[in-house]
Amino acid sequence: MVQAQPRTGPTITWPPLPDDFQLIDDPVENIQQPPLAAALTDALGAAQRIQPEMLIGSNFGLVAGVEGETVVKAPDWFHVPRVNLLPEGMVRRSYTPRLEGDPVSVVMEFLSADDNGELSIRSIVPYGKLYFYEQILQVPTYVIYAPQRARLEVRHLQTGRYELQQPDATGRFWIEPLDLFLGVWDGERLAQTLSWLRWWDADGNLLLWSSEQAETERQRAETERQRADRLADLLRAQGIDPDQA
């Protein structure tokens, strides 16, 4: 009797996106998704944690060849540590890991009211997102966030499968590829009150948004101005012209 052969995984290749490939141009599923993604990137930039060789994107196509077919998924946010620089004048319209640089290190999906396959392990076309990130791209860290309920889940790739991680005592998750904690923070940004995703460093310091940094600098400058004014008043009370001192 002929024994059945064990099944193997799909054949995966790393092709460039064909010039005639039609990228999906669907609207975002939730009005909160773009500001959530922008806030994450803004904080990294304000903390000078974005290097020229990195690729950070939102709703941007990640490409793989699966069984000879080009497959593209566009996560709500992703991070690649190092990519190959493009020739001057060229614009990147997609990203194929390994062909164009490092594998993707982090992907995030923000849930809407509808099920859009964020937890789908569907292993045939159209591939589920979890299956694609876990088995095809093999992304080390997969983040799923439901802003309406402020529910954050982080999965790390362990022996080829995603394992749900537990938060620390503060409710935050360590995101190893970025050497940062990720957690939920309630507040306002750009006149929009949300349960935001935010970064904290290893010492527990919140990474400020650029607007918060600007406000902190404004307050510091105002404090210095007031201190200088008090000193000038003290000198005048002693008969000393501060402008000549």
C-alpha positions as CSV (number, residue, x, y, z in Angstrom):
1,M,0.0,0.0,0.0
2,V,1.3,3.4,-0.9
3,Q,1.5,5.7,2.1
4,A,0.1,9.2,1.9
5,Q,2.8,11.8,1.7
6,P,2.8,14.5,4.4
7,R,1.4,17.8,3.3
8,T,3.7,20.7,3.0
9,G,3.1,24.5,3.1
10,P,2.5,26.6,0.1
11,T,5.2,27.6,-2.3
12,I,6.2,31.2,-1.4
13,T,8.2,33.5,-3.6
14,W,9.1,37.2,-3.4
15,P,8.3,38.8,-6.7
16,P,8.1,42.5,-7.5
17,L,4.6,43.8,-7.9
18,P,3.7,43.5,-11.6
19,D,3.4,46.9,-13.3
20,D,-0.2,46.1,-14.4
21,F,-1.3,44.9,-10.9
22,Q,-4.4,46.8,-9.8
23,L,-4.0,47.8,-6.1
24,I,-7.3,47.9,-4.2
25,D,-8.4,51.4,-3.5
26,D,-11.1,50.8,-1.0
27,P,-12.0,53.4,1.6
28,V,-10.8,52.9,5.2
29,E,-13.2,50.8,7.3
30,N,-13.3,53.3,10.2
31,I,-12.6,57.0,10.5
32,Q,-10.5,56.3,13.5
33,Q,-8.0,54.2,11.6
34,P,-5.9,56.9,9.9
35,P,-5.4,59.1,13.0
36,L,-4.4,56.0,15.1
37,A,-1.8,55.0,12.5
38,A,-0.5,58.6,12.1
39,A,-0.2,59.1,15.9
40,L,2.0,56.0,16.2
41,T,4.4,57.2,13.5
42,D,4.4,60.7,14.8
43,A,5.6,59.7,18.2
44,L,8.4,57.6,16.8
45,G,9.5,60.5,14.6
46,A,9.3,63.0,17.5
47,A,11.5,60.7,19.6
48,Q,14.0,60.4,16.7
49,R,13.4,56.7,16.5
50,I,12.8,56.6,12.7
51,Q,16.0,56.0,10.7
52,P,16.3,56.6,6.9
53,E,16.6,52.9,6.2
54,M,13.3,52.1,7.9
55,L,10.0,51.7,6.2
56,I,6.9,52.6,8.2
57,G,3.5,52.6,6.4
58,S,-0.2,52.6,6.7
59,N,-2.7,50.9,4.3
60,F,0.3,50.2,2.0
61,G,0.6,46.9,0.0
62,L,2.8,44.1,1.3
63,V,3.5,41.6,-1.5
64,A,4.2,37.9,-1.7
65,G,3.9,35.2,-4.3
66,V,1.8,32.3,-3.1
67,E,1.5,29.2,-5.4
68,G,2.5,31.4,-8.3
69,E,-0.1,34.1,-7.6
70,T,0.7,37.6,-6.4
71,V,-1.0,38.3,-3.1
72,V,-1.1,41.8,-1.5
73,K,-2.3,42.8,2.0
74,A,-2.3,46.4,3.3
75,P,-2.2,46.5,7.1
76,D,-3.3,49.5,9.0
77,W,0.3,50.0,10.2
78,F,3.6,48.2,9.7
79,H,7.3,48.5,10.3
80,V,10.3,47.2,8.4
81,P,13.8,47.7,10.0
82,R,15.7,48.2,6.8
83,V,14.8,48.5,3.1
84,N,16.9,49.0,0.0
85,L,17.0,52.6,-1.1
86,L,15.2,53.4,-4.4
87,P,16.9,55.1,-7.3
88,E,16.4,58.8,-7.3
89,G,13.1,59.8,-8.7
90,M,11.4,56.5,-8.1
91,V,8.4,56.1,-5.7
92,R,7.7,53.0,-3.8
93,R,4.1,51.8,-4.5
94,S,4.4,48.5,-2.6
95,Y,6.9,46.4,-0.6
96,T,8.1,42.9,-1.2
97,P,10.0,41.5,1.8
98,R,13.4,39.9,1.1
99,L,13.4,41.2,-2.4
100,E,13.5,44.9,-1.4
101,G,14.9,44.6,2.1
102,D,14.3,43.0,5.5
103,P,11.2,41.0,6.5
104,V,8.3,43.0,8.0
105,S,8.8,43.1,11.8
106,V,5.4,44.4,13.0
107,V,2.0,44.6,11.5
108,M,-1.1,46.2,13.1
109,E,-4.8,45.9,12.2
110,F,-7.5,48.2,13.7
111,L,-10.8,46.5,13.9
112,S,-14.0,48.0,12.6
113,A,-17.6,47.0,13.3
114,D,-17.4,44.5,10.5
115,D,-15.3,41.3,10.3
116,N,-12.5,41.9,7.8
117,G,-10.6,38.8,8.4
118,E,-8.1,40.1,11.0
119,L,-8.3,36.8,12.8
120,S,-8.9,34.6,9.8
121,I,-6.7,31.6,9.2
122,R,-8.2,30.9,5.8
123,S,-5.4,29.2,3.9
124,I,-6.9,29.5,0.4
125,V,-7.6,32.5,-1.8
126,P,-8.6,35.0,-0.5
127,Y,-6.1,34.3,2.3
128,G,-7.1,35.4,5.8
129,K,-5.0,38.2,7.3
130,L,-3.7,36.2,10.3
131,Y,-2.8,33.3,8.0
132,F,-1.0,35.6,5.6
133,Y,1.0,37.4,8.3
134,E,1.7,34.2,10.2
135,Q,2.4,31.6,7.5
136,I,3.4,33.7,4.4
137,L,5.2,36.8,5.7
138,Q,6.0,35.3,9.1
139,V,5.8,38.6,10.8
140,P,7.2,38.3,14.4
141,T,4.6,40.6,16.0
142,Y,1.0,41.0,15.0
143,V,-1.1,43.6,16.8
144,I,-4.9,43.8,16.7
145,Y,-6.7,46.7,18.2
146,A,-10.4,47.5,18.6
147,P,-10.6,51.2,19.4
148,Q,-14.3,51.2,20.1
149,R,-13.6,48.9,23.1
150,A,-10.0,49.9,23.7
151,R,-9.1,46.2,23.5
152,L,-5.5,45.5,22.5
153,E,-4.2,42.1,21.6
154,V,-0.5,41.3,20.7
155,R,0.6,38.0,19.2
156,H,4.2,36.9,18.8
157,L,5.4,34.2,16.4
158,Q,6.5,31.2,18.4
159,T,7.7,28.0,16.5
160,G,5.8,29.1,13.4
161,R,2.5,30.0,15.1
162,Y,1.1,33.1,16.7
163,E,0.8,33.0,20.5
164,L,-1.3,35.5,22.3
165,Q,0.8,37.5,24.7
166,Q,-0.1,38.7,28.2
167,P,0.3,42.4,29.1
168,D,2.5,43.6,32.0
169,A,1.2,45.0,35.3
170,T,0.6,48.4,33.5
171,G,-1.5,46.7,30.8
172,R,1.2,47.3,28.2
173,F,3.0,44.9,25.8
174,W,6.7,44.8,25.0
175,I,7.2,45.1,21.2
176,E,10.7,43.7,20.8
177,P,11.4,44.8,17.2
178,L,11.0,48.4,18.3
179,D,12.3,48.1,21.8
180,L,9.2,49.8,23.1
181,F,6.1,49.1,25.1
182,L,2.7,49.5,23.4
183,G,-0.4,50.4,25.3
184,V,-3.7,52.2,25.4
185,W,-4.0,55.9,26.4
186,D,-7.2,57.9,26.7
187,G,-7.0,61.5,25.7
188,E,-7.1,64.1,22.9
189,R,-5.0,64.7,19.9
190,L,-5.8,67.2,17.1
191,A,-9.2,67.9,18.7
192,Q,-10.1,64.1,18.6
193,T,-10.7,62.2,21.8
194,L,-9.9,58.5,21.5
195,S,-8.4,55.5,23.2
196,W,-5.1,55.9,21.4
197,L,-2.3,53.4,21.0
198,R,0.9,54.9,22.4
199,W,4.5,54.0,22.9
200,W,6.5,53.9,26.2
201,D,10.2,53.2,26.4
202,A,11.9,50.5,28.5
203,D,11.9,52.8,31.5
204,G,8.2,53.5,31.3
205,N,8.5,57.0,29.8
206,L,5.7,58.0,27.4
207,L,6.9,58.9,23.9
208,L,5.4,62.3,23.2
209,W,3.7,63.3,20.0
210,S,5.3,66.2,18.2
211,S,2.4,68.5,19.3
212,E,3.1,67.6,22.9
213,Q,6.8,68.2,22.5
214,A,6.1,71.6,21.0
215,E,3.8,72.4,24.0
216,T,6.4,71.2,26.4
217,E,9.0,73.4,24.8
218,R,6.6,76.4,24.8
219,Q,6.0,75.9,28.5
220,R,9.7,75.6,29.2
221,A,10.4,78.8,27.3
222,E,7.7,80.6,29.1
223,T,9.1,79.4,32.5
224,E,12.5,80.6,31.5
225,R,11.1,84.0,30.4
226,Q,9.3,84.4,33.7
227,R,12.4,83.5,35.6
228,A,14.4,86.1,33.6
229,D,11.7,88.7,34.3
230,R,11.9,88.1,38.0
231,L,15.6,88.3,38.0
232,A,15.5,91.6,36.1
233,D,12.9,93.0,38.6
234,L,15.2,92.0,41.5
235,L,18.2,93.8,39.9
236,R,16.1,96.9,39.3
237,A,15.0,96.9,42.9
238,Q,18.7,97.0,43.8
239,G,19.3,99.9,41.5
240,I,21.0,97.8,38.9
241,D,20.1,98.1,35.2
242,P,19.7,94.5,34.0
243,D,20.4,95.5,30.5
244,Q,23.8,96.8,31.6
245,A,24.6,94.1,34.0
